Amino acid sequence: MSLKKSILLIFIILLIDQVSKIYIKTHFVIGDDVEIFKWFRIYFIENDGMAWGTKISDFIPSISDRTAKLSLTIFRVVAIFGIGYWLYDVTRKQSSKILVVSVALIFAGALGNIIDSVFYGAIFNDSYGQIASFLPEEGGYDTLFHGKVVDMLYFPIWKGYLPEWIPYYGGKYFTFFEPVFNIADVAISTGFGMLIVFNKKAFSKE
């Protein structure tokens, strides 16, 4: 798979990701919930940290939330250059199509969430109790590099109380699948999943 085709794939994923996020941000209030199917809902939340809302400050309490957020965003920006070089390298070496597609998916997903983290705080106002505006006159809800990632895909496939015999979680109310995510997250997860499942083909010596 050529670099041009990889860039096209990245562009398509980025376009879908950003269009969906901007639509949700400018049409939904935080917490709005629309049922599509019983097992699939559009549920608007914003993620200020890493996966499942985890923050660096959760592990290092001495760091403020704002410093942790800035550090995470800078790390993501640095990481995307590394992933970008990896993509360039595997296409230059004409590596397996699975490897190239996987890296392209990871790059597209990472870049999609970086756009939120870097720019959304400056170009949107907040979504609490109101529908956000794009480029509001009073300014955004935060500064550059302090934006929150927009999530909206929610798949509560099963909800209920777990059997008592299950260790630790027995008798507790449980939802499968609990996390709320976005298109960029899907791309990253798919890319990593392909690398794991098709590891031998992706990293074949040939």
N, C-alpha and C positions, 0 to 999 in steps of 0.2 A: 504494500500500500504506500503510495507516494505521499510526500509532505503536503502537496496541494490538496489531495483528498482528505488528509487528516485535518487540515485547516478548515476545509468545508464542513466536515463533521463537527468540529469545535464550534464553528459559527452557528450552525443549525441548533445545537444544544444550548448555546449561550442565548440565542434569540428566543427560543421557547422558554428558557428559564427566566430571562429578564422581563419578557412580555407578561408572563404569568405573575411574577412578583409585583410588577408595577400595577397591573390590573387589580390584584388583591389589595395592595397598599392604597390605591386611590378609589376603591369601592367598598372596602370593609373596615369596620372598627375592630380593634383588638378584642378577641373573644367571639367574634361573629362565627356562626356555625351553620353550614348549609348541608343538609343530607342529600347525597346523590343516590346512594344505595344504603341499605342497612349496614353494610360492611365498609362503606367508603363515605367520608365526609370532607368538605372543605372547611377547615378550621384555622382561622387566622391567629397566629402567634408570632412573636419576634424573639429570636435567640440572640442573647448578648454574649454567649460564650462559644464553647466547642460543641461536640456531639451531646445531645440530650441536655443542653443548657449548662454543661459543666464549665466552670471558670477556673483560671489559673489560681485566683485568690482562694478557691476552695481548698487547694493543696498548700498554698503558701499564704497564710492569713495576714502576714506582715505587709503584703502588697495590696494596695487599694484596688478597688474594682476598675477604676479608670486606667490606672497603670497596667493592670492585668489585661484589659481590653486592648490598649495600645500595643502592648508586647505581643499579644496574639495576632493582631492584624499585621504587624511588621513581620512576624515569623511567617505568616501566610504569604506575604508578598515575596519574601526571600525564597520560600519553598517553591513558588510558582516558576521562578527562574530556573531552579534545579529541574523541575518536571519538564519545563520547556526545552531545556538542553537535552534531557533524556529522550524526549520525543524526536528532536532533530537528529540525535545520534542513532536511534533505532531505524529511522527512515533512511538515513544515509547509508547504513549498513545493510539495508534491505532485509531487516529481520522479519520474523513471521508476522502474518497479517493480524493474528490474535494479539500479539504483543503490541503492535502499533495501535490497533483500535483501543486496547485497554489503556494504554498511556494517554491517548487522545481523550478518552472519556474522563480519566482522572484529571487531566489538565483542564478540560472544559468545566467540570464540576467545581474544581478548586477556584478557577477564575471567576465563575459565576458568584460564588459566595464572597470572594474578595471584593467584587464590585459593591456588594451590599455593605460590607464592613468599612470600606474606604469612603464611599460617596453618599450612601443613603442618609446618614445623619445630617449632611449638609444640604441635600436637595429636597428632603421631605420634612414636613412638620410631624409631630407625634400623632399616633393613632388611638390614643386613649380618650374615649368619649366623643370622638369625632373622626370623620374620614379625612385622611391626610391629603394635603395639597402638594403638587409638584412645583418646586421653586417658589415657595411662599414668600411674600414681601417681608415678613418679619424674620425670615431666616429659618434654617432647619432646626430639628430637635437637638442636634449636637454638632460637633465639629468634624472635620475630615479625620478619618481613621478611627472614629468612634461610632460608626453605624451599626445597626442591628440587622441580622440576617432574617429575611422574611421566610416563614414556613407556613404551609397550608395543606399539605396532603396528610390525611389522617385515616388509618385503616383499623378501626376497632372491630376486628373480625369476631372476637368473642369476649364477652364480659360475664363475670360471675364469681362465685366463691369457690376456691380450690378445695379439694378433699382434705379432710383433717390429717390423713396419713402422710401427706407430703411434708418432708422435713422443712422446718422454719417458716415456709410460706403457707402451710396448711391452714385452712379456715379463713384466709385473707381474701379480700376482694381483688380480683386480678383482671387486667385488660390485655388482650393480645390482638393487635399489636399497638403498644402504647405511644411510641415516639411520633411526633409530627415533623414532617420533613418537606423538602422541595425537589424540583427537577435536578438541580445541581447535586444534591445528595444522592439521588438515584444514579446519576452518571458516575459519581465517585464509587459508590457501592458496586455498581455493575462492573466497572473497570477492575476493581480489586477482586471481585468474585471471579471474573474471567481468568485473572492471573493465578488464582488458587486452584480453580477447577481444571483449567487447561494448562497447568504449569509446565508439563513436559513439552507440549507443542509450542508454548510461548517462548520458552528458553531452550529450544532444541539447539544442539551444537551446530547443525547444518545452517 
